Amino acid sequence: MAPIGVQAIYHNDKELGSAEIAASLGIPYIHSTAATSSIEEVASANGSGHRWFQLYWPKDNELTKSLLSRAKENGYEVLVVTLDTWTLAWRPSDLDNGYVPFMKGVGTQNGFSDPVFQEKYRRTAGKEIEDDVVAASSAWNADLFSSQGDRHTWEDIAFLRNHWDGPIVLKGIQHVDDALMAVRSGVQGIVVSNHGGRQVDGAIASLEVLPEIVDAVGDKLAVLFDSGIRTGSDIVKALCLGAKAVLVGRPWVYGLGIAGKKGAQDVLLGLLADLDLTLGLAGLQGVQDCKRAVLRKVAYGGDVHSAY
Ligand SMILES: Cc1cc2nc3c(=O)[nH]c(=O)nc-3n(C[C@H](O)[C@H](O)[C@H](O)COP(=O)(O)O)c2cc1C
């Protein structure tokens, strides 16, 4: 389950419901930094399930260390570092709707529950978070998303390696050069992703670059894939092109919005059933049989390919 922030706006079941059903289906759950539930609450809802932590990487190293140690203490196995959203994109429909939950203390729960952030806010603002939620939200967001000041560089990955002893996966890779940088930085995986097309208008489809990235680095780290998985055959295509696994975002979030955790669960069960049937109908015994020879790229009239 791809990391999805601010789930309370879809349903009261929010991240706790999603993390619970992930465990019951045996699907790893990726907890977003921008969540409406804390690291600890999600861990308890996920129980004995597999959970990963997605980092929107704060500028403040003490804050980063605190988030990583909370994740580690609470059984998160993999660190997913999102690279493509160091600041939020220009999103006209959000602006039209005045949709900025982060500025109202919604989606800031990992920060507000963090002892290092609490102490820092007390020291710099001279008040408690509850005294001024809007100002506290601004302070937390400035650390996570502000374009002001120095941002992290490839060299900084060493800092994460020093403070996280499990696998690290970089999310938001769309170019072979960056995939090669990921290998050099010593991480264990990447997610080929364009953030569901939500960051750069006109960004190429991530499926377009998946094969060349797999060819360049697939034997050196685990290549995962997301952005646009909707059906069983979408999953088969991504696996055949060399992805080790796929992440799914909007489909189960729509289910969550319609019918809470039961809705999210039904969507995922449907997707798994579709995958099973598609594998069988394609004559494949299981995901291990997914390879390129299974696919044929057919150029239909009107197709436009990114040739450069
Ligand atoms: C509503 C919404 C919230 C998201 N929140 C996060 C987030 O907090 N962290 C993150 O790394 N990616 C986030 N993403 C991106 C997803 O993890 C994922 O890359 C994308 O949704 C995959 O595409 P799909 O929705 O087509 O499956 C979000 C996407 C959506 C639609």
The ligand as a MOL file (V3000), in Angstrom:
LIG
                    3D

  0  0  0     0  0            999 V3000
M  V30 BEGIN CTAB
M  V30 COUNTS 31 33 0 0 0
M  V30 BEGIN ATOM
M  V30 1 C -4.0460 11.5930 -1.8760 0
M  V30 2 C -2.6240 11.1730 -2.0330 0
M  V30 3 C -1.7260 11.3600 -0.9710 0
M  V30 4 C -0.3940 10.9630 -1.1110 0
M  V30 5 N 0.4540 11.1170 -0.0330 0
M  V30 6 C 1.7420 10.7030 -0.1490 0
M  V30 7 C 2.6100 10.7880 0.9640 0
M  V30 8 O 2.2370 11.2520 2.0320 0
M  V30 9 N 3.8870 10.3520 0.7920 0
M  V30 10 C 4.3480 9.8360 -0.3970 0
M  V30 11 O 5.5140 9.4570 -0.5040 0
M  V30 12 N 3.5270 9.7270 -1.4580 0
M  V30 13 C 2.2400 10.1380 -1.3630 0
M  V30 14 N 1.4000 10.0000 -2.4340 0
M  V30 15 C 1.8830 9.3210 -3.6500 0
M  V30 16 C 1.6320 7.8140 -3.5380 0
M  V30 17 O 2.4400 7.2170 -2.5540 0
M  V30 18 C 1.9110 7.0880 -4.8660 0
M  V30 19 O 3.1900 7.4040 -5.3340 0
M  V30 20 C 0.8970 7.3930 -5.9390 0
M  V30 21 O -0.3910 7.6280 -5.4120 0
M  V30 22 C 0.8810 6.1770 -6.8740 0
M  V30 23 O -0.0070 6.3420 -7.8710 0
M  V30 24 P -1.5020 5.7210 -7.8990 0
M  V30 25 O -2.3140 6.5920 -7.0030 0
M  V30 26 O -1.7770 5.9000 -9.3480 0
M  V30 27 O -1.4650 4.2760 -7.4680 0
M  V30 28 C 0.0630 10.3980 -2.3250 0
M  V30 29 C -0.8470 10.1950 -3.3780 0
M  V30 30 C -2.1760 10.5580 -3.2350 0
M  V30 31 C -3.1260 10.2780 -4.3720 0
M  V30 END ATOM
M  V30 BEGIN BOND
M  V30 1 1 1 2
M  V30 2 1 2 3
M  V30 3 2 2 30
M  V30 4 2 3 4
M  V30 5 1 4 5
M  V30 6 1 4 28
M  V30 7 2 5 6
M  V30 8 1 6 7
M  V30 9 1 6 13
M  V30 10 2 7 8
M  V30 11 1 7 9
M  V30 12 1 9 10
M  V30 13 2 10 11
M  V30 14 1 10 12
M  V30 15 2 12 13
M  V30 16 1 13 14
M  V30 17 1 14 15
M  V30 18 1 14 28
M  V30 19 1 15 16
M  V30 20 1 16 17
M  V30 21 1 16 18
M  V30 22 1 18 19
M  V30 23 1 18 20
M  V30 24 1 20 21
M  V30 25 1 20 22
M  V30 26 1 22 23
M  V30 27 1 23 24
M  V30 28 2 24 25
M  V30 29 1 24 26
M  V30 30 1 24 27
M  V30 31 2 28 29
M  V30 32 1 29 30
M  V30 33 1 30 31
M  V30 END BOND
M  V30 END CTAB
M  END
